[in-house]
Amino acid sequence: MTVPATTDVLIVGGGPAGALLGCLLARRGIEVLVVEKQQGLERDFRGETLAAPSAVTLRRLGFGPALTEHGYLETTAVSMRMEGRQVFRVDYSRFPVGVLPIDIPQPALIGMFNEAAAGLPGHTYAAGTAFTGLLQQDGAVHGAVLKLPDGSRAEVRTRLLVGADGRFSKVRKAAGLAADVRPMQRDFLSFKLPRPADWGTEAELVVLRDKHLVVLPTFPDYLRVGHNLPKRGLGDLRKEGFEAFRDGIAAIDPRLAPLLAEHLLSWDDTSFLEIFTAEVPTWSRDGLVLLGDASHTVTPILGQGVNLAIQDAVCLAPVIARALGGTGTVVPGSAFDEFAAGRRRHKAFVTRFQRMQEAALAQHTPLRTALRRLRFRTLNSLPAKYRIFDKVINAPHPIDPVDLRTTEPAPAPAA
């Protein structure tokens, strides 16, 4: 396999943010190389729920036919049950955006972006290709050293390197862009179960004192379940034995008991996810900019990671296009100051909300759990709950007219 020795933009990381950005740039006639260390698209626990604005954005970008052809599952609401009683529910059809969130496997989503870009001149996708270091001169980034699938190394010169390589970004580390990593109190262990035909399509948070499950209907016919555990508590959990773990899940949500007994058979059926947030004060240097989780890592609460990544890519594409039109060998880091400031404000708002939710879910004494139920019941009774959630999960973001591929109106609200 060969990669070009030079390119306008080199994107390290072929997840949703990197793949979408690569496609949008190639549509504009910009030479772009997307490198992904994995040979295939299959991934462990990853966000698969697209918020309504993300679904609208992808349709306006021209991906509507591909979404329809693959298929997806619409999520109708989100509800919360605490100690066996429902205390909160939000009906997604009541939001002004007028469409429902959708669930689609992340490999399929990435594949849609890559397929749309594959036939475009100037677009190159290199699977099984790892970033190993930066090419730097006079304080600016001029490219990267890559390890190819056959083990050989290649240097690629570029005017801009985009670090879209996720929450443990090697690009960020190599560039010396420090991250303020803040662990959450708990981590997640996730698994999938077959979804009974009569289960419904609401996302659910099921809470029993300081333990909780996130139960998400998943395309085509699964339940994706996330279970919290104490930070660095996986070892202790495994020492207690798999049967005890499975019994603990059933105690939180007894509806799952028969599914667990039949389909969750060993630790191999689970995936571990370390939960933390990462704040990166500086997102760019001359010749380099960070994107998605590499620049702002959030928690899985409300599934905002993939949606923030899509927003980042859509907002960044026109900024890169304008910056490449300037003079100079590399794009100056200052070209991204406005982009970073705007995206950082929204991400900070999401993170604050997530931390508030995490603090509430961690309560375990009888008094505090009773007060928690009261607070959520009170919020549930207020019309303001829709305004609050709308700001978190449905924040609008601009789409540059150059990137639009359809003028179709957004779908009508669900009945």
N, C-alpha and C positions, 0 to 999 in steps of 0.2 A: 504494500500500500504506500502511496506517495501523498504528501500534502504540499500545497503551494509554498514556495519559499517566501513569498510576500503576499499580503492581503491588506485591504483597507481596515477591516475589523476582524479581530480574532476573539471568539467567544469561548471561554473555558467553562464547560458545564452544559450538558444538553438536556436539562430538566425543562419544566414548563416555561420558565423565564427565558433561558438561553435559546431554546428551540423557537419560541414565538418571536423573540427579538431577531434571530437570524433570518426568519422568514420575512418579517416586515422590512428589514434592511435590504434583503435581496430583491424584494419587489420594487424598491426604489432604485435599483441598478447599482447598489453598493456591493463591492466584493467582500464576501464574508466567509470565514472558516469557523465552523462550530466543531469543537472537539469534546468528546464524551469518553470518560475512562471505562465505562461499562460497554461490553460488546452488545448486550441486548437492553431492552427497555424495561424488563420486569424489575420491580422494586418491592421492598418490604413495605411496612406501614408508611403510606403516603396519603396526603389529602386528596380525596376524590370528589368532594362536594364543591361545586361551583356556585357561588352566590349569584343571585338574580342579575346584578349588574355585570358580572363576568359573562354570564350566558348571553346577555344582550350584546355586550361588546364583541364576543366571538362571532355572533351572527352578523353584526355590522361590519366586521372585518372579512366576511365572506366564508366563514366556516360552518354556517348553518346547514348546508346540504350534507357535509361530512358528519356533523353531529347527528342528523336525522338518520343517515345511512347506518351509522354504527348502533344507534339507540342509546337511551339514557333513562334514568328514573327521576321523575319530579318529586321533590320533597315538599309536602303540603304544609307542615307546621313543625314547631319545636315545642316540646313540653317538658316539664320537670315534675318528678314524683319524689317526695321525701318521706321516708318512713312509711311507705305504703299509700300515701295520699297525694293526689295531684295538687300542686300549689301554684303552678304557673303554666301558661300556654300562650303562644303567639301563632296566629294564623297568617302564613306568608302571603296569602292572596289579598290581605288588607293593606299591604304596602303600596305606596304610589308608583313604584317601578312597574307594577302590573304584570310581572312574570314570576315564575317559581324558580327556586334553586334547583339545580340538577345534579345527579350523581353519575359520574362516568369514570371508568378506570383511568388512572393517570397514564399508563403506557399507551392507551388508545388516543388520549389527548395529545401527547407528545408526537405520536405517529402521524396524527393529522397535520401538525405543523411541519414536520419533516417532509411529508408527502407533498404538501403544497409548495414547499421550497425546492424540492428535488429537481424539478424541470427548469428552474430559473438560472440563467447564466450568471456566473460569478459566485454561486452558492456551493460550498463544499461541506459535507458532513463526514467527520472522521470518528467512527466508533472504535472502542478499544484503545484510545489514544489519551495518554495521561500527561498532565502538566507537571514538569519537574523543576522549573526555575524561570526567572525573568531575565531578559536581555536589557541591560540598563547602560545609559551613558549620560554623563553630566546631570545626574539626578532625575532623568526622565526614563520612562519605560519605552523601549523600542521593539519589544516582541517577547517571545517565550521559547524555552527549550521544551520539546515534547518527546515523550517516549512512545514509539509506534508499536503496533501489535506484535511485530516480530522481534521486539526488544531493542531495535536500533533507535538512535536519537536524531532529531531534526530541529533546526532552528528556523523559526518563522518570524519574519520582520513584519511589523504592522504599525499603522498610525494610531490605533487604539486597541487596547486589550480590555475585554470585559470579563470580570471575575463573576461568573454565575455558578460557582461550584459549591454552593450550599452552606449549611450551617457550620461546617468544619473547614471552611474555605482555605485551601493552600495558597491561592492567589493573594488573598488578604494578608496572610502571614508573611509571604515572601515580599510583599510590598511594604511591610512595616506599618500597616494600618491597624492600630490597636483596637480590640473589641472589649467592651465592658460586659463580661459574661456573668449573668446572675442566675444561679440555679433556682428552680422552683422547689417547693417543699416535697413534691412527689414526682414520680415518673409513671410511665404508661406501659402496660402489657396488653397487646391487642390480638384479636383472632377473628375469624369469620365462621359463621354458621349458616346453614340453609335457612332461608326466610319462609316461614309458613305462608300459605296463600292468603290467609285471613289476617295477617299481621298488620297491614296498613302501611302508610308511607310517611309517618311522622318521625322526625328525629327526637330521641328521648334521652333525658338525663335522669338516671335513677339513683337516688341517694339514700344511704343507710348510715346515719351518723357521719363518721369521717371517711367512709368508703363510698365510692360511686362508680357507676358504669355509664359510658356513653354508648347508646344503642342506635345505630344508623342503618336504615334500609339502604341497600347498596345494589347497583345494577350488576347483573340482571335479576338475581333472585337470592341475594345473601343478606345477612345482617352483619355489619362490621361493628365489633364490640371492643371498646377500650376500657381497661380496668386500671384504676390508680393504685400505686403502691408507694410506701415511704421511700424517700431518696436513699439510694444505695441499699434498697431492701430486697433486691431480686435474689441475692444469695440466701437470705433467711427464708424467703418464700419457697425456694426450691428445697431447702432442708426440711421444711414441713411436709413436703411430698405433693405430688400432682393431684392426688385425690382430695387433699385438704384444700388446695387452690380451687379446684372445680366446685367443691361443696361451698366454698366461700362466695363464688360467683352466684350460685343458685340461691344462696341466702339473701343476697342483695336483690335479685330479680327472679323469683320462683318460676316465672313463665318460661325461663330459659332451661330449666332443669332437664327436661327430656331431650332437648337438642344437645345440651352439653354431654349427657351420658352417651349419646349415640355418635357424636361427631367430633368432640374435643377429646382426643385420646392420649396426647403426650405433649411435653414441652415443645416438641418440634412443630406443633400446630400453632404456636404463639410467636409474636414478634415484640421485641423490647424497644422502647423509644425513650431516650433520656430527655427530660423536659428542662429547658432553660430559655432565657431570653438573652439576646446579645445586642447591645447598643454600640454602634460604630460612629464615633464623632466625625471622622473624615472619610468620605466615600470615594474620593478620587485623588489621583496624582497626575502629573503630566504624562499622557499616554496610557492612562488606566482609569477605569471606573468600576465600582462594584454594583451588583444587581441582585435583587431577591434576598434569599436567606443569608447570603454572604454579607449583606449590608445591614440587615435587620432581621434577626431571628425572633419569631413569636412562638407562643405555645399552641397546642392543638385546640384550645377552647374556641368554639364556634367555627373551627376550620378555616381560619383566615389566611394561612400561609400561602396556599396556591393562588388565592385571589389577590393577595398583595403582590405576588410574583407577576401575575398577568397584568395588573395595573402598572407595575414598574416598567415592564417591557413596552407597553403601549405608550406610556409617557416618555420613555427614553428614546424611542426610535427617531422621532423628529428632532430631538436635541442632538443626537449623533449626526444626523444628516446635515443639519446646519453647521455643526462644528467641522465636519469634513470639508465643507466648502471654503473654509478659511485657509490662510497660508500656514506654512510650517510643516516640519516633518512629522510631528506628533500633535495630537489634539491636546490643548492645555487643560489641566485639571479644573481650572476656573470655569470652563464651559459648562460644568455640571453643577455649579453652586445652586442655582435656582431650582433645578430639578431635585436635588438632594434635600433642600430645605422644605419644599412642598411635600415630598413623600415622607420625610422624617416626621412632620407634624401629624400626618394621618396615622402613621405607624405608632407613634407615641400614644395617641388617643386609644388605639386598639389595645396596646399593651397595658395601659392603665385599667381599662375595663376587664381585661383578662386577669390581671392580678387581684382585682376586687372579687371576681368570681372565684378564683382559687382560694382566697382567704375565707370566703363564705363556705366553700365546700370542705375545708379542713376542720371545721368546728366539730367537736365530738362530745362535749358534756351535755347532760339533759337540758340544762337551762339554755345554753347557747344554741343547741339544735332547735329548741322550741322557739327561741327568738328568730332564728333563721327562717323557719317556716312562716312565722308571722310576717316578716319583712317581705318574703316573696309573695305571700297571699295579698298583702297590701299593694305591692307593685302590680300584681296581676289584675287588681280591680281598677287600676288607673289607666285612662286612655293614653297617658304619657309614655306607657311602656312601648308603644309603637314608635314614638318619636326617638326614644333612647336607642332601641334596637336598629332603627333605620339609619341612624348616624354611624353605628358600628359596622353593620354588615352590608349596607346599601349606599355607601358614600359614592357619589358620582365622580367620574374622572374623565378628562377630555380625550377625544380621539382626533388626531390630526386628519383633516379632510383628505390628504394624500393617501391615507391608509384605508379609507372606507371602500368597501366593495359592494355595498347594497344600500339603498335608501328605503328599504322596507320598514314600516313602523314596527315598534315592539309588539309582541303578541298581546292579545287581550288578557285581562286578569282571569285566573282560574275561577270556575263557577263555585 
